[in-house]
Amino acid sequence: MADVAVGKDKCGEQRLVSLPLSRIRVIMKSSPEVSSINQEALVLTAKATLYVFKIYYQRRF
């Protein structure tokens, strides 16, 4: 898994996205409409995925 620094939290420490970015890129490129993916779009997709997981688990428990 790749950890990517995506910003700073309230304390000034860097937050990390801990998802396999290479696999996310492969899934995104599997669409015929996509020719290339920049790093920012990849990281934002990973962050959005983590956000959806967070909401799901909050409502589940």
C-alpha distance matrix in Angstrom:
0.0 3.7 6.6 9.7 13.2 15.1 18.4 20.4 21.5 25.1 25.0 23.8 20.4 17.3 15.3 11.5 9.6 6.6 5.7 4.3 7.2 8.3 9.2 10.8 12.7 13.9 15.1 16.9 18.4 19.7 22.4 25.5 26.2 23.1 23.6 21.1 18.5 18.5 15.6 17.5 17.6 14.0 13.2 16.2 15.3 12.0 14.4 17.0 14.9 14.2 17.9 19.0 17.3 18.9 22.3 22.1 21.6 24.3 26.7 26.0 26.8
3.7 0.0 3.8 6.3 9.9 12.1 15.4 17.7 19.3 23.0 22.9 21.2 18.0 14.7 13.1 9.4 7.9 6.2 6.2 5.3 6.1 7.9 10.0 10.8 12.0 14.0 15.6 16.5 17.9 20.0 22.3 25.2 25.5 22.1 22.3 19.4 16.6 15.9 12.7 14.6 15.4 11.9 10.8 14.2 14.0 10.9 13.0 16.1 14.8 14.1 17.5 19.2 18.0 19.3 22.6 23.0 22.8 25.0 27.7 27.4 28.2
6.6 3.8 0.0 3.8 6.7 9.2 12.2 14.1 15.6 19.3 19.1 17.5 14.2 11.0 9.4 5.8 5.5 4.9 6.9 8.0 8.3 11.0 13.0 12.9 14.2 16.9 18.0 18.4 20.3 22.5 24.4 27.4 27.2 23.9 24.2 21.0 17.8 16.5 12.9 13.9 15.3 12.4 10.1 13.3 13.9 10.7 11.6 15.2 14.5 13.0 16.1 18.5 17.4 17.9 21.3 22.3 21.8 23.6 26.5 26.6 27.1
9.7 6.3 3.8 0.0 3.8 6.1 9.3 11.9 14.0 17.8 18.0 15.8 13.1 9.5 8.3 5.4 5.5 7.1 8.7 9.8 8.6 11.5 13.9 13.0 13.7 16.9 18.0 17.6 19.5 22.2 23.7 26.4 25.8 22.3 22.5 19.1 15.8 13.8 10.1 10.7 12.7 10.3 7.6 10.9 12.3 9.8 10.4 14.0 14.3 13.2 15.7 18.4 18.0 18.4 21.5 22.9 22.9 24.3 27.1 27.7 28.4
13.2 9.9 6.7 3.8 0.0 3.8 6.0 8.3 10.9 14.6 14.7 12.3 9.9 6.1 5.9 4.8 6.8 9.5 11.7 13.4 12.1 15.2 17.5 16.2 16.8 20.2 21.1 20.3 22.3 25.2 26.3 29.0 28.0 24.5 24.8 21.2 17.7 15.2 11.5 11.2 13.8 12.3 9.0 11.4 13.8 11.7 11.0 14.7 15.7 14.2 16.0 19.2 19.1 18.8 21.7 23.7 23.6 24.4 27.5 28.5 28.8
15.1 12.1 9.2 6.1 3.8 0.0 3.8 7.2 9.7 13.3 14.4 12.2 10.6 7.1 6.0 6.0 6.9 10.5 12.2 14.3 12.6 15.9 17.8 15.8 16.5 20.1 20.4 19.2 21.5 24.4 25.0 27.7 26.3 23.1 23.7 20.3 16.6 14.1 10.7 9.1 11.5 10.9 7.2 8.6 11.6 10.1 8.6 12.1 13.8 12.6 13.7 17.0 17.6 17.1 19.6 21.9 22.2 22.8 25.6 27.0 27.6
18.4 15.4 12.2 9.3 6.0 3.8 0.0 3.8 6.8 10.2 11.3 8.9 8.3 5.6 5.7 7.8 9.8 13.3 15.5 17.9 16.3 19.7 21.6 19.4 20.2 23.9 24.1 22.6 25.0 27.9 28.3 30.9 29.3 26.2 26.8 23.4 19.7 17.0 13.8 11.7 14.3 14.3 10.7 11.2 14.5 13.3 11.0 14.1 16.3 14.7 15.0 18.6 19.4 18.2 20.5 23.2 23.4 23.3 26.3 28.0 28.3
20.4 17.7 14.1 11.9 8.3 7.2 3.8 0.0 3.8 6.8 7.6 5.2 5.3 4.3 5.7 9.0 11.8 15.0 17.8 20.4 19.4 22.8 24.5 22.6 23.6 27.2 27.3 26.1 28.6 31.4 31.8 34.5 32.9 29.8 30.5 27.1 23.5 20.7 17.5 15.5 18.0 17.9 14.2 14.5 17.7 16.2 13.5 16.5 18.6 16.4 16.4 20.1 20.6 18.8 21.1 24.1 23.8 23.3 26.5 28.3 28.1
21.5 19.3 15.6 14.0 10.9 9.7 6.8 3.8 0.0 3.8 5.5 5.3 5.7 6.3 6.2 10.0 12.6 15.5 18.4 21.5 21.0 24.6 25.9 23.8 25.4 28.8 28.5 27.5 30.4 32.8 33.2 36.2 34.6 31.7 32.8 29.6 25.8 23.4 20.2 18.0 20.0 19.8 16.0 15.9 18.6 16.9 13.8 16.4 18.4 15.7 15.2 19.0 19.3 16.9 19.1 22.2 21.6 20.7 24.0 25.9 25.4
25.1 23.0 19.3 17.8 14.6 13.3 10.2 6.8 3.8 0.0 3.8 5.5 7.5 9.5 9.9 13.7 16.3 19.0 22.0 25.3 24.7 28.4 29.6 27.5 29.1 32.5 32.1 31.0 33.9 36.4 36.6 39.5 37.8 35.1 36.2 33.0 29.3 26.8 23.7 21.3 23.3 23.4 19.6 19.1 21.9 20.4 17.1 19.3 21.4 18.6 17.6 21.3 21.6 18.8 20.6 23.9 23.1 21.7 24.9 27.1 26.3
25.0 22.9 19.1 18.0 14.7 14.4 11.3 7.6 5.5 3.8 0.0 3.8 5.6 8.8 10.2 13.8 17.0 19.4 22.7 25.8 25.5 29.1 30.5 28.8 30.3 33.7 33.6 32.8 35.5 38.0 38.6 41.5 40.0 37.1 37.9 34.6 30.9 28.3 24.9 23.0 25.3 25.0 21.2 21.3 24.1 22.1 19.1 21.8 23.5 20.5 20.1 23.8 23.6 20.9 23.1 26.2 25.0 23.8 27.2 29.1 27.9
23.8 21.2 17.5 15.8 12.3 12.2 8.9 5.2 5.3 5.5 3.8 0.0 3.8 6.5 9.0 12.6 15.9 18.5 21.8 24.5 23.8 27.2 29.0 27.4 28.5 32.0 32.2 31.2 33.7 36.4 37.0 39.7 38.1 35.0 35.6 32.1 28.5 25.6 22.3 20.5 23.2 23.0 19.3 19.7 22.8 21.0 18.3 21.3 23.1 20.5 20.4 24.2 24.3 22.0 24.4 27.4 26.5 25.6 29.0 30.8 30.1
20.4 18.0 14.2 13.1 9.9 10.6 8.3 5.3 5.7 7.5 5.6 3.8 0.0 3.8 6.4 9.6 13.2 15.4 18.8 21.5 21.2 24.5 26.3 25.0 26.3 29.6 30.0 29.3 31.7 34.4 35.3 38.1 36.9 33.7 34.2 30.7 27.1 24.4 20.9 19.6 22.1 21.3 17.6 18.6 21.3 19.0 16.7 20.0 21.4 18.5 19.1 22.8 22.4 20.4 23.2 25.8 24.8 24.4 27.9 29.3 28.5
17.3 14.7 11.0 9.5 6.1 7.1 5.6 4.3 6.3 9.5 8.8 6.5 3.8 0.0 3.8 6.5 10.0 12.5 15.7 18.2 17.6 20.9 22.8 21.4 22.6 25.9 26.4 25.7 28.0 30.7 31.7 34.5 33.3 30.0 30.5 27.0 23.4 20.8 17.2 16.1 18.6 17.7 14.0 15.4 18.0 15.8 13.8 17.3 18.6 16.1 17.1 20.7 20.5 19.0 21.9 24.4 23.6 23.7 27.1 28.4 28.0
15.3 13.1 9.4 8.3 5.9 6.0 5.7 5.7 6.2 9.9 10.2 9.0 6.4 3.8 0.0 3.8 6.9 9.6 12.7 15.7 15.4 18.9 20.3 18.8 20.4 23.6 23.7 23.2 25.9 28.3 29.2 32.2 31.1 28.1 28.9 25.7 21.9 19.8 16.2 15.0 16.9 15.7 11.9 13.0 15.2 12.7 10.6 14.0 15.1 12.4 13.5 17.0 16.7 15.3 18.3 20.6 20.0 20.2 23.5 24.8 24.6
11.5 9.4 5.8 5.4 4.8 6.0 7.8 9.0 10.0 13.7 13.8 12.6 9.6 6.5 3.8 0.0 3.8 6.1 9.3 12.0 11.9 15.4 16.8 15.6 17.3 20.4 20.7 20.5 23.0 25.3 26.6 29.7 29.0 25.8 26.6 23.4 19.8 18.0 14.3 13.8 15.4 13.4 10.0 11.8 13.4 10.4 9.3 13.0 13.3 10.9 13.0 16.1 15.4 14.9 18.1 19.9 19.3 20.3 23.5 24.2 24.4
9.6 7.9 5.5 5.5 6.8 6.9 9.8 11.8 12.6 16.3 17.0 15.9 13.2 10.0 6.9 3.8 0.0 3.8 5.9 9.0 8.9 12.6 13.5 12.1 14.2 17.1 17.1 17.1 19.8 21.9 23.2 26.4 25.8 22.8 23.9 20.9 17.3 16.1 12.8 12.4 13.1 10.8 7.6 9.6 10.3 6.9 6.6 10.2 10.0 8.1 10.8 13.4 12.8 13.0 16.2 17.6 17.4 18.9 21.7 22.3 22.9
6.6 6.2 4.9 7.1 9.5 10.5 13.3 15.0 15.5 19.0 19.4 18.5 15.4 12.5 9.6 6.1 3.8 0.0 3.8 6.9 8.4 11.6 12.1 11.7 14.2 16.5 16.6 17.4 20.0 21.6 23.4 26.7 26.7 23.7 24.8 22.1 18.7 18.0 14.8 15.1 15.5 12.5 10.2 12.4 12.2 8.4 9.2 12.3 10.9 8.9 12.3 14.3 12.7 13.5 17.0 17.6 17.0 19.1 21.9 21.8 22.4
5.7 6.2 6.9 8.7 11.7 12.2 15.5 17.8 18.4 22.0 22.7 21.8 18.8 15.7 12.7 9.3 5.9 3.8 0.0 3.8 5.7 8.8 8.6 8.2 11.0 13.0 12.9 14.1 16.6 18.0 19.9 23.4 23.6 20.7 22.0 19.6 16.5 16.5 13.8 14.5 14.1 10.7 9.4 11.6 10.3 6.8 9.0 11.3 9.2 8.6 12.3 13.4 12.0 13.8 16.9 17.0 17.1 19.5 21.9 21.6 22.7
4.3 5.3 8.0 9.8 13.4 14.3 17.9 20.4 21.5 25.3 25.8 24.5 21.5 18.2 15.7 12.0 9.0 6.9 3.8 0.0 3.8 5.5 5.5 6.5 8.9 10.2 11.0 12.6 14.5 15.8 18.3 21.5 22.2 19.2 20.0 17.7 15.1 15.6 13.2 14.9 14.3 10.6 10.5 13.2 11.6 8.7 11.8 13.8 11.7 11.9 15.6 16.3 15.1 17.3 20.2 19.9 20.2 22.9 25.0 24.5 25.8
7.2 6.1 8.3 8.6 12.1 12.6 16.3 19.4 21.0 24.7 25.5 23.8 21.2 17.6 15.4 11.9 8.9 8.4 5.7 3.8 0.0 3.8 5.4 5.0 6.1 8.7 9.8 10.4 12.1 14.2 16.3 19.3 19.5 16.3 16.9 14.3 11.5 11.8 9.5 11.4 10.9 7.1 7.7 10.7 9.4 7.3 10.7 12.8 11.5 12.3 15.6 16.5 16.2 18.3 20.9 21.1 21.8 24.2 26.2 26.2 27.8
8.3 7.9 11.0 11.5 15.2 15.9 19.7 22.8 24.6 28.4 29.1 27.2 24.5 20.9 18.9 15.4 12.6 11.6 8.8 5.5 3.8 0.0 3.8 5.5 5.1 6.3 8.8 9.9 10.5 12.4 15.1 17.7 18.6 15.3 15.4 13.2 11.2 12.3 10.8 13.5 12.8 9.2 10.8 13.7 12.1 10.7 14.3 16.0 14.4 15.7 19.0 19.5 19.1 21.6 24.1 23.9 24.7 27.4 29.2 28.9 30.6
9.2 10.0 13.0 13.9 17.5 17.8 21.6 24.5 25.9 29.6 30.5 29.0 26.3 22.8 20.3 16.8 13.5 12.1 8.6 5.5 5.4 3.8 0.0 3.8 5.3 5.0 6.2 8.6 9.8 10.6 13.5 16.5 17.8 15.0 15.9 14.4 12.6 14.4 13.3 15.4 13.8 10.3 12.1 14.3 11.8 10.5 14.3 15.2 13.0 14.7 17.9 17.8 17.2 20.1 22.4 21.7 22.7 25.6 27.0 26.5 28.5
10.8 10.8 12.9 13.0 16.2 15.8 19.4 22.6 23.8 27.5 28.8 27.4 25.0 21.4 18.8 15.6 12.1 11.7 8.2 6.5 5.0 5.5 3.8 0.0 3.8 5.4 5.1 6.2 8.6 9.9 11.9 15.2 15.8 13.0 14.5 12.8 10.5 12.2 11.3 12.7 10.6 7.3 9.3 11.0 8.1 7.5 11.3 11.9 10.1 12.3 15.2 15.0 15.2 18.0 19.9 19.6 21.1 23.7 25.0 24.9 27.1
12.7 12.0 14.2 13.7 16.8 16.5 20.2 23.6 25.4 29.1 30.3 28.5 26.3 22.6 20.4 17.3 14.2 14.2 11.0 8.9 6.1 5.1 5.3 3.8 0.0 3.8 5.5 5.1 6.0 8.5 10.6 13.2 13.7 10.5 11.2 9.3 7.4 9.5 9.4 11.6 9.6 6.7 9.8 11.7 9.5 9.8 13.5 14.1 13.1 15.5 18.0 18.1 18.7 21.4 23.2 23.1 24.7 27.1 28.4 28.5 30.7
13.9 14.0 16.9 16.9 20.2 20.1 23.9 27.2 28.8 32.5 33.7 32.0 29.6 25.9 23.6 20.4 17.1 16.5 13.0 10.2 8.7 6.3 5.0 5.4 3.8 0.0 3.8 5.5 5.1 6.1 9.2 11.8 13.3 10.7 11.4 10.7 10.0 12.7 13.1 15.3 13.2 10.5 13.5 15.2 12.5 12.7 16.5 16.8 15.2 17.7 20.4 19.9 20.2 23.2 24.9 24.3 25.9 28.7 29.7 29.4 31.8
15.1 15.6 18.0 18.0 21.1 20.4 24.1 27.3 28.5 32.1 33.6 32.2 30.0 26.4 23.7 20.7 17.1 16.6 12.9 11.0 9.8 8.8 6.2 5.1 5.5 3.8 0.0 3.8 5.5 5.2 7.6 11.0 12.3 10.4 12.3 12.1 11.0 14.0 14.4 15.8 13.0 10.6 13.5 14.4 11.1 11.7 15.3 14.8 13.0 15.9 18.3 17.3 17.7 21.1 22.3 21.5 23.4 26.2 26.9 26.6 29.3
16.9 16.5 18.4 17.6 20.3 19.2 22.6 26.1 27.5 31.0 32.8 31.2 29.3 25.7 23.2 20.5 17.1 17.4 14.1 12.6 10.4 9.9 8.6 6.2 5.1 5.5 3.8 0.0 3.8 5.5 6.1 9.4 9.6 7.3 9.5 9.1 7.9 11.1 12.1 13.2 10.1 8.6 12.0 12.4 9.4 11.1 14.4 13.7 12.9 16.1 18.0 17.2 18.4 21.4 22.4 22.2 24.4 26.8 27.5 27.7 30.4
18.4 17.9 20.3 19.5 22.3 21.5 25.0 28.6 30.4 33.9 35.5 33.7 31.7 28.0 25.9 23.0 19.8 20.0 16.6 14.5 12.1 10.5 9.8 8.6 6.0 5.1 5.5 3.8 0.0 3.8 5.2 7.3 8.3 5.7 6.9 7.2 7.6 11.3 13.0 14.8 12.1 10.8 14.4 15.3 12.8 14.4 17.8 17.4 16.6 19.7 21.7 21.0 22.1 25.2 26.2 25.9 28.1 30.6 31.2 31.4 34.1
19.7 20.0 22.5 22.2 25.2 24.4 27.9 31.4 32.8 36.4 38.0 36.4 34.4 30.7 28.3 25.3 21.9 21.6 18.0 15.8 14.2 12.4 10.6 9.9 8.5 6.1 5.2 5.5 3.8 0.0 3.8 6.3 8.7 7.7 9.4 10.8 11.4 15.0 16.6 18.2 15.2 13.8 17.2 17.8 14.8 16.2 19.7 18.8 17.5 20.7 22.7 21.5 22.4 25.7 26.6 25.7 28.0 30.7 31.0 30.8 33.7
22.4 22.3 24.4 23.7 26.3 25.0 28.3 31.8 33.2 36.6 38.6 37.0 35.3 31.7 29.2 26.6 23.2 23.4 19.9 18.3 16.3 15.1 13.5 11.9 10.6 9.2 7.6 6.1 5.2 3.8 0.0 3.8 5.5 5.7 8.6 10.6 11.4 15.0 17.1 18.1 14.8 14.2 17.8 17.6 14.7 16.9 19.9 18.5 17.7 21.3 22.7 21.3 22.8 26.0 26.4 25.8 28.4 30.8 30.9 31.0 34.1
25.5 25.2 27.4 26.4 29.0 27.7 30.9 34.5 36.2 39.5 41.5 39.7 38.1 34.5 32.2 29.7 26.4 26.7 23.4 21.5 19.3 17.7 16.5 15.2 13.2 11.8 11.0 9.4 7.3 6.3 3.8 0.0 3.8 5.6 7.5 10.6 12.6 16.3 18.9 20.1 16.9 16.8 20.5 20.4 17.9 20.3 23.2 21.9 21.4 24.9 26.2 24.9 26.6 29.7 30.0 29.4 32.2 34.5 34.5 34.7 37.9
26.2 25.5 27.2 25.8 28.0 26.3 29.3 32.9 34.6 37.8 40.0 38.1 36.9 33.3 31.1 29.0 25.8 26.7 23.6 22.2 19.5 18.6 17.8 15.8 13.7 13.3 12.3 9.6 8.3 8.7 5.5 3.8 0.0 3.8 6.5 9.5 11.2 14.6 17.6 18.2 15.0 15.7 19.3 18.7 16.6 19.6 22.1 20.6 20.8 24.3 25.2 24.2 26.3 29.1 29.2 29.1 32.0 34.0 34.0 34.6 37.7
23.1 22.1 23.9 22.3 24.5 23.1 26.2 29.8 31.7 35.1 37.1 35.0 33.7 30.0 28.1 25.8 22.8 23.7 20.7 19.2 16.3 15.3 15.0 13.0 10.5 10.7 10.4 7.3 5.7 7.7 5.7 5.6 3.8 0.0 3.8 5.9 7.5 11.0 13.9 14.9 11.9 12.4 16.2 16.1 14.2 16.9 19.6 18.7 18.9 22.3 23.4 22.8 24.7 27.5 28.0 28.1 30.7 32.7 33.1 33.8 36.7
23.6 22.3 24.2 22.5 24.8 23.7 26.8 30.5 32.8 36.2 37.9 35.6 34.2 30.5 28.9 26.6 23.9 24.8 22.0 20.0 16.9 15.4 15.9 14.5 11.2 11.4 12.3 9.5 6.9 9.4 8.6 7.5 6.5 3.8 0.0 3.8 7.1 10.3 13.6 15.2 13.0 13.4 17.1 17.7 16.3 18.7 21.5 21.1 21.4 24.5 25.9 25.7 27.4 30.0 30.9 31.1 33.5 35.6 36.2 36.8 39.6
21.1 19.4 21.0 19.1 21.2 20.3 23.4 27.1 29.6 33.0 34.6 32.1 30.7 27.0 25.7 23.4 20.9 22.1 19.6 17.7 14.3 13.2 14.4 12.8 9.3 10.7 12.1 9.1 7.2 10.8 10.6 10.6 9.5 5.9 3.8 0.0 3.8 6.7 10.0 11.9 10.2 10.5 14.1 15.1 14.2 16.4 19.0 19.2 19.8 22.5 24.0 24.3 25.9 28.3 29.4 29.9 32.1 34.0 35.1 35.8 38.3
18.5 16.6 17.8 15.8 17.7 16.6 19.7 23.5 25.8 29.3 30.9 28.5 27.1 23.4 21.9 19.8 17.3 18.7 16.5 15.1 11.5 11.2 12.6 10.5 7.4 10.0 11.0 7.9 7.6 11.4 11.4 12.6 11.2 7.5 7.1 3.8 0.0 3.8 6.6 8.4 6.6 6.8 10.3 11.3 10.8 12.9 15.4 15.8 16.5 19.0 20.6 21.2 22.8 24.9 26.2 26.9 29.0 30.8 32.0 32.8 35.1
18.5 15.9 16.5 13.8 15.2 14.1 17.0 20.7 23.4 26.8 28.3 25.6 24.4 20.8 19.8 18.0 16.1 18.0 16.5 15.6 11.8 12.3 14.4 12.2 9.5 12.7 14.0 11.1 11.3 15.0 15.0 16.3 14.6 11.0 10.3 6.7 3.8 0.0 3.8 5.6 5.6 6.5 8.9 10.3 11.0 12.8 14.6 15.7 17.0 19.0 20.3 21.6 23.2 24.8 26.3 27.5 29.3 30.8 32.4 33.5 35.5
15.6 12.7 12.9 10.1 11.5 10.7 13.8 17.5 20.2 23.7 24.9 22.3 20.9 17.2 16.2 14.3 12.8 14.8 13.8 13.2 9.5 10.8 13.3 11.3 9.4 13.1 14.4 12.1 13.0 16.6 17.1 18.9 17.6 13.9 13.6 10.0 6.6 3.8 0.0 3.8 5.5 5.1 6.2 8.6 9.9 10.7 12.3 14.2 15.4 16.7 18.4 20.1 21.4 22.7 24.6 25.9 27.3 28.8 30.7 31.7 33.4
17.5 14.6 13.9 10.7 11.2 9.1 11.7 15.5 18.0 21.3 23.0 20.5 19.6 16.1 15.0 13.8 12.4 15.1 14.5 14.9 11.4 13.5 15.4 12.7 11.6 15.3 15.8 13.2 14.8 18.2 18.1 20.1 18.2 14.9 15.2 11.9 8.4 5.6 3.8 0.0 3.8 5.4 5.2 6.1 8.5 9.9 10.5 12.1 14.2 15.4 16.3 18.3 20.0 21.0 22.5 24.3 25.9 26.9 28.8 30.2 31.9
17.6 15.4 15.3 12.7 13.8 11.5 14.3 18.0 20.0 23.3 25.3 23.2 22.1 18.6 16.9 15.4 13.1 15.5 14.1 14.3 10.9 12.8 13.8 10.6 9.6 13.2 13.0 10.1 12.1 15.2 14.8 16.9 15.0 11.9 13.0 10.2 6.6 5.6 5.5 3.8 0.0 3.8 5.5 5.1 6.1 8.6 9.8 10.4 12.2 14.3 15.1 16.4 18.4 19.8 21.0 22.5 24.4 25.7 27.1 28.5 30.5
14.0 11.9 12.4 10.3 12.3 10.9 14.3 17.9 19.8 23.4 25.0 23.0 21.3 17.7 15.7 13.4 10.8 12.5 10.7 10.6 7.1 9.2 10.3 7.3 6.7 10.5 10.6 8.6 10.8 13.8 14.2 16.8 15.7 12.4 13.4 10.5 6.8 6.5 5.1 5.4 3.8 0.0 3.8 5.5 5.2 6.4 8.8 10.0 10.7 12.6 14.4 15.6 16.9 18.6 20.3 21.3 23.0 24.6 26.3 27.2 29.1
13.2 10.8 10.1 7.6 9.0 7.2 10.7 14.2 16.0 19.6 21.2 19.3 17.6 14.0 11.9 10.0 7.6 10.2 9.4 10.5 7.7 10.8 12.1 9.3 9.8 13.5 13.5 12.0 14.4 17.2 17.8 20.5 19.3 16.2 17.1 14.1 10.3 8.9 6.2 5.2 5.5 3.8 0.0 3.8 5.4 5.0 6.2 8.6 9.8 10.6 12.3 14.3 15.4 16.5 18.5 20.0 21.2 22.6 24.6 25.7 27.3
16.2 14.2 13.3 10.9 11.4 8.6 11.2 14.5 15.9 19.1 21.3 19.7 18.6 15.4 13.0 11.8 9.6 12.4 11.6 13.2 10.7 13.7 14.3 11.0 11.7 15.2 14.4 12.4 15.3 17.8 17.6 20.4 18.7 16.1 17.7 15.1 11.3 10.3 8.6 6.1 5.1 5.5 3.8 0.0 3.8 5.4 5.0 6.1 8.5 9.8 10.4 12.3 14.2 15.1 16.5 18.3 20.0 20.9 22.7 24.2 26.0
15.3 14.0 13.9 12.3 13.8 11.6 14.5 17.7 18.6 21.9 24.1 22.8 21.3 18.0 15.2 13.4 10.3 12.2 10.3 11.6 9.4 12.1 11.8 8.1 9.5 12.5 11.1 9.4 12.8 14.8 14.7 17.9 16.6 14.2 16.3 14.2 10.8 11.0 9.9 8.5 6.1 5.2 5.4 3.8 0.0 3.8 5.5 5.1 6.2 8.7 9.8 10.6 12.4 14.2 15.4 16.5 18.5 20.0 21.4 22.5 24.7
12.0 10.9 10.7 9.8 11.7 10.1 13.3 16.2 16.9 20.4 22.1 21.0 19.0 15.8 12.7 10.4 6.9 8.4 6.8 8.7 7.3 10.7 10.5 7.5 9.8 12.7 11.7 11.1 14.4 16.2 16.9 20.3 19.6 16.9 18.7 16.4 12.9 12.8 10.7 9.9 8.6 6.4 5.0 5.4 3.8 0.0 3.8 5.5 5.1 6.3 8.7 10.0 10.7 12.4 14.5 15.4 16.7 18.5 20.4 21.1 22.9
14.4 13.0 11.6 10.4 11.0 8.6 11.0 13.5 13.8 17.1 19.1 18.3 16.7 13.8 10.6 9.3 6.6 9.2 9.0 11.8 10.7 14.3 14.3 11.3 13.5 16.5 15.3 14.4 17.8 19.7 19.9 23.2 22.1 19.6 21.5 19.0 15.4 14.6 12.3 10.5 9.8 8.8 6.2 5.0 5.5 3.8 0.0 3.8 5.4 5.1 6.2 8.7 9.9 10.5 12.5 14.3 15.4 16.5 18.6 19.9 21.4
17.0 16.1 15.2 14.0 14.7 12.1 14.1 16.5 16.4 19.3 21.8 21.3 20.0 17.3 14.0 13.0 10.2 12.3 11.3 13.8 12.8 16.0 15.2 11.9 14.1 16.8 14.8 13.7 17.4 18.8 18.5 21.9 20.6 18.7 21.1 19.2 15.8 15.7 14.2 12.1 10.4 10.0 8.6 6.1 5.1 5.5 3.8 0.0 3.8 5.4 5.0 6.2 8.7 9.7 10.6 12.3 14.3 15.3 16.8 18.3 20.3
14.9 14.8 14.5 14.3 15.7 13.8 16.3 18.6 18.4 21.4 23.5 23.1 21.4 18.6 15.1 13.3 10.0 10.9 9.2 11.7 11.5 14.4 13.0 10.1 13.1 15.2 13.0 12.9 16.6 17.5 17.7 21.4 20.8 18.9 21.4 19.8 16.5 17.0 15.4 14.2 12.2 10.7 9.8 8.5 6.2 5.1 5.4 3.8 0.0 3.8 5.4 5.2 6.3 8.7 10.1 10.6 12.5 14.3 15.7 16.5 18.6
14.2 14.1 13.0 13.2 14.2 12.6 14.7 16.4 15.7 18.6 20.5 20.5 18.5 16.1 12.4 10.9 8.1 8.9 8.6 11.9 12.3 15.7 14.7 12.3 15.5 17.7 15.9 16.1 19.7 20.7 21.3 24.9 24.3 22.3 24.5 22.5 19.0 19.0 16.7 15.4 14.3 12.6 10.6 9.8 8.7 6.3 5.1 5.4 3.8 0.0 3.8 5.5 5.1 6.1 8.7 9.8 10.6 12.3 14.4 15.2 16.7
17.9 17.5 16.1 15.7 16.0 13.7 15.0 16.4 15.2 17.6 20.1 20.4 19.1 17.1 13.5 13.0 10.8 12.3 12.3 15.6 15.6 19.0 17.9 15.2 18.0 20.4 18.3 18.0 21.7 22.7 22.7 26.2 25.2 23.4 25.9 24.0 20.6 20.3 18.4 16.3 15.1 14.4 12.3 10.4 9.8 8.7 6.2 5.0 5.4 3.8 0.0 3.8 5.4 5.0 6.3 8.6 10.0 10.6 12.5 14.2 15.7
19.0 19.2 18.5 18.4 19.2 17.0 18.6 20.1 19.0 21.3 23.8 24.2 22.8 20.7 17.0 16.1 13.4 14.3 13.4 16.3 16.5 19.5 17.8 15.0 18.1 19.9 17.3 17.2 21.0 21.5 21.3 24.9 24.2 22.8 25.7 24.3 21.2 21.6 20.1 18.3 16.4 15.6 14.3 12.3 10.6 10.0 8.7 6.2 5.2 5.5 3.8 0.0 3.8 5.4 5.2 6.1 8.7 9.9 10.8 12.2 14.5
17.3 18.0 17.4 18.0 19.1 17.6 19.4 20.6 19.3 21.6 23.6 24.3 22.4 20.5 16.7 15.4 12.8 12.7 12.0 15.1 16.2 19.1 17.2 15.2 18.7 20.2 17.7 18.4 22.1 22.4 22.8 26.6 26.3 24.7 27.4 25.9 22.8 23.2 21.4 20.0 18.4 16.9 15.4 14.2 12.4 10.7 9.9 8.7 6.3 5.1 5.4 3.8 0.0 3.8 5.5 5.0 6.2 8.6 10.1 10.4 12.4
18.9 19.3 17.9 18.4 18.8 17.1 18.2 18.8 16.9 18.8 20.9 22.0 20.4 19.0 15.3 14.9 13.0 13.5 13.8 17.3 18.3 21.6 20.1 18.0 21.4 23.2 21.1 21.4 25.2 25.7 26.0 29.7 29.1 27.5 30.0 28.3 24.9 24.8 22.7 21.0 19.8 18.6 16.5 15.1 14.2 12.4 10.5 9.7 8.7 6.1 5.0 5.4 3.8 0.0 3.8 5.4 5.3 6.1 8.7 9.9 10.9
22.3 22.6 21.3 21.5 21.7 19.6 20.5 21.1 19.1 20.6 23.1 24.4 23.2 21.9 18.3 18.1 16.2 17.0 16.9 20.2 20.9 24.1 22.4 19.9 23.2 24.9 22.3 22.4 26.2 26.6 26.4 30.0 29.2 28.0 30.9 29.4 26.2 26.3 24.6 22.5 21.0 20.3 18.5 16.5 15.4 14.5 12.5 10.6 10.1 8.7 6.3 5.2 5.5 3.8 0.0 3.8 5.5 5.1 6.3 8.5 10.3
22.1 23.0 22.3 22.9 23.7 21.9 23.2 24.1 22.2 23.9 26.2 27.4 25.8 24.4 20.6 19.9 17.6 17.6 17.0 19.9 21.1 23.9 21.7 19.6 23.1 24.3 21.5 22.2 25.9 25.7 25.8 29.4 29.1 28.1 31.1 29.9 26.9 27.5 25.9 24.3 22.5 21.3 20.0 18.3 16.5 15.4 14.3 12.3 10.6 9.8 8.6 6.1 5.0 5.4 3.8 0.0 3.8 5.5 5.4 6.1 8.8
21.6 22.8 21.8 22.9 23.6 22.2 23.4 23.8 21.6 23.1 25.0 26.5 24.8 23.6 20.0 19.3 17.4 17.0 17.1 20.2 21.8 24.7 22.7 21.1 24.7 25.9 23.4 24.4 28.1 28.0 28.4 32.2 32.0 30.7 33.5 32.1 29.0 29.3 27.3 25.9 24.4 23.0 21.2 20.0 18.5 16.7 15.4 14.3 12.5 10.6 10.0 8.7 6.2 5.3 5.5 3.8 0.0 3.8 5.4 4.9 6.2
24.3 25.0 23.6 24.3 24.4 22.8 23.3 23.3 20.7 21.7 23.8 25.6 24.4 23.7 20.2 20.3 18.9 19.1 19.5 22.9 24.2 27.4 25.6 23.7 27.1 28.7 26.2 26.8 30.6 30.7 30.8 34.5 34.0 32.7 35.6 34.0 30.8 30.8 28.8 26.9 25.7 24.6 22.6 20.9 20.0 18.5 16.5 15.3 14.3 12.3 10.6 9.9 8.6 6.1 5.1 5.5 3.8 0.0 3.8 5.5 5.7
26.7 27.7 26.5 27.1 27.5 25.6 26.3 26.5 24.0 24.9 27.2 29.0 27.9 27.1 23.5 23.5 21.7 21.9 21.9 25.0 26.2 29.2 27.0 25.0 28.4 29.7 26.9 27.5 31.2 31.0 30.9 34.5 34.0 33.1 36.2 35.1 32.0 32.4 30.7 28.8 27.1 26.3 24.6 22.7 21.4 20.4 18.6 16.8 15.7 14.4 12.5 10.8 10.1 8.7 6.3 5.4 5.4 3.8 0.0 3.8 5.7
26.0 27.4 26.6 27.7 28.5 27.0 28.0 28.3 25.9 27.1 29.1 30.8 29.3 28.4 24.8 24.2 22.3 21.8 21.6 24.5 26.2 28.9 26.5 24.9 28.5 29.4 26.6 27.7 31.4 30.8 31.0 34.7 34.6 33.8 36.8 35.8 32.8 33.5 31.7 30.2 28.5 27.2 25.7 24.2 22.5 21.1 19.9 18.3 16.5 15.2 14.2 12.2 10.4 9.9 8.5 6.1 4.9 5.5 3.8 0.0 3.8
26.8 28.2 27.1 28.4 28.8 27.6 28.3 28.1 25.4 26.3 27.9 30.1 28.5 28.0 24.6 24.4 22.9 22.4 22.7 25.8 27.8 30.6 28.5 27.1 30.7 31.8 29.3 30.4 34.1 33.7 34.1 37.9 37.7 36.7 39.6 38.3 35.1 35.5 33.4 31.9 30.5 29.1 27.3 26.0 24.7 22.9 21.4 20.3 18.6 16.7 15.7 14.5 12.4 10.9 10.3 8.8 6.2 5.7 5.7 3.8 0.0
